[in-house]
Amino acid sequence: MTQRLSNPMNAAPEGIKAMMALEAAIKASGLEPALIELVKMRASQINGCAYCLHMHATDARKAGETEMRLYLLNAWRESTLYTPRERAALAWTDSLTLIAQTGAPDCDYELLKSQFNEAEQVNLSLLIGAINAWNRLAIGGRMQHPAEGKRAAA
């Protein structure tokens, strides 16, 4: 696979700066850092973004996330390792990431509303929208995650 974009920041600095400002606002919103990383990981799993999965798995580990919770994230509905608040956020992540299929159903919104106040709902939705935009930029640009040692394909 050949990388299509050499440096998105150089190609469109104003757009990337706006996205970085949104990221800063989300980080300062009061949403838990571990929750933010789980949401970014989950959307990136759904979208198949290796670049973002590598980045956010690394960030989640640095923030203290366990390996097992990262391994089981793709099967979060069947796992007891996630809190009710995390489960609500993950359901909303699935709904908004797959919105053309889900239509953001009332059951997912009611679950969200039971765990998040309105400001948090908006910030979580912005987070989900932002990671989906990053995934599209990375996948569309064929951005490559760092290779890790001898296991990297030639």
C-alpha positions in Angstrom: 0.0 0.0 0.0 1.4 3.4 -1.0 0.9 6.4 1.1 -1.1 9.1 -0.8 -0.6 12.1 1.5 2.9 13.1 2.6 1.9 15.6 5.2 -1.8 16.7 5.7 -0.7 19.6 7.9 1.4 21.1 5.1 -1.2 20.4 2.5 -4.1 22.0 4.4 -2.9 23.8 7.6 -6.0 25.7 8.4 -8.3 22.7 8.3 -5.9 20.6 10.4 -5.5 23.5 12.9 -9.3 23.6 13.2 -9.4 19.9 13.8 -6.7 20.2 16.5 -8.7 23.0 18.1 -11.7 20.7 18.3 -9.5 18.0 19.8 -8.3 20.4 22.4 -11.9 21.4 23.3 -12.9 17.8 23.6 -9.8 17.1 25.9 -10.8 20.1 28.1 -14.5 19.1 28.1 -14.3 17.0 31.2 -14.8 13.7 29.4 -12.5 11.1 31.0 -9.3 10.6 29.1 -9.7 6.8 29.2 -13.2 7.1 27.8 -12.0 9.4 25.0 -9.4 6.8 23.9 -11.9 3.9 24.0 -14.2 5.9 21.8 -11.4 6.7 19.4 -10.4 3.0 19.3 -13.9 1.8 18.8 -14.7 4.1 15.9 -11.3 3.3 14.3 -12.1 -0.4 14.6 -15.4 0.0 12.9 -13.7 2.1 10.1 -10.7 -0.2 9.8 -8.2 2.6 10.3 -4.8 0.9 11.2 -3.1 4.3 11.6 -5.5 5.5 14.2 -5.8 2.2 15.9 -2.0 2.2 16.4 -2.0 5.7 17.7 -4.9 5.3 20.1 -3.9 1.9 21.4 -0.5 3.5 22.2 -2.2 6.5 23.8 -4.6 4.3 25.8 -1.8 2.2 27.2 0.1 5.3 28.2 -3.1 6.5 30.0 -3.2 3.2 31.9 -5.6 1.2 29.8 -5.3 -2.6 30.2 -4.4 -4.9 27.4 -7.4 -7.1 28.0 -9.9 -4.2 27.7 -8.2 -3.2 24.4 -8.3 -6.8 23.1 -12.0 -7.1 24.0 -13.1 -3.7 22.7 -14.4 -5.2 19.5 -16.7 -7.4 21.5 -17.6 -4.8 24.2 -21.3 -5.8 24.1 -20.4 -9.3 25.3 -17.8 -8.3 27.9 -18.3 -7.3 31.5 -15.0 -5.2 31.6 -16.7 -1.9 30.6 -18.6 0.3 33.0 -22.2 1.4 32.3 -21.0 4.9 31.3 -18.4 3.3 28.9 -21.0 1.0 27.5 -23.3 4.0 26.8 -20.5 5.8 25.1 -19.6 2.8 23.0 -23.2 2.2 21.9 -23.4 5.9 20.9 -20.1 5.5 19.1 -21.3 2.5 17.1 -24.6 4.3 16.3 -23.0 7.5 15.1 -20.1 5.8 13.3 -22.6 3.6 11.4 -25.3 6.3 11.2 -26.4 5.4 7.6 -27.3 2.0 8.9 -28.5 2.8 12.5 -30.2 6.1 12.2 -29.0 6.8 15.8 -31.9 4.8 17.4 -33.8 6.0 20.4 -32.6 3.0 22.5 -29.0 4.1 22.1 -29.9 7.7 22.9 -31.8 6.8 26.0 -28.8 4.8 27.2 -26.5 7.8 26.5 -28.9 10.1 28.3 -28.9 7.9 31.4 -25.1 8.3 31.7 -24.2 11.7 30.2 -25.6 15.2 30.8 -26.4 17.3 27.7 -23.0 19.0 27.5 -21.3 15.7 27.7 -23.7 14.3 25.1 -22.6 17.1 22.7 -18.9 16.7 23.5 -19.1 12.9 23.0 -20.9 13.4 19.7 -18.2 15.9 18.6 -15.5 13.4 19.7 -17.2 10.7 17.6 -17.5 13.0 14.6 -13.9 14.1 14.9 -12.4 10.6 15.1 -14.5 9.6 12.1 -13.1 12.6 10.2 -9.5 11.6 11.2 -10.2 8.0 10.1 -11.4 9.2 6.7 -8.3 11.4 6.3 -5.9 8.6 7.3 -7.6 5.9 5.3 -8.1 8.0 2.3 -4.5 9.2 2.4 -3.2 5.7 3.1 -1.3 7.0 6.1 1.0 4.4 7.5 1.4 3.6 11.2 5.0 3.0 12.4 6.3 -0.5 11.8 7.2 -2.5 14.9 10.4 -4.5 14.6 10.9 -7.7 12.7 7.1 -8.4 12.5 6.6 -5.6 10.0 5.8 -6.8 6.5 8.5 -6.2 3.9 
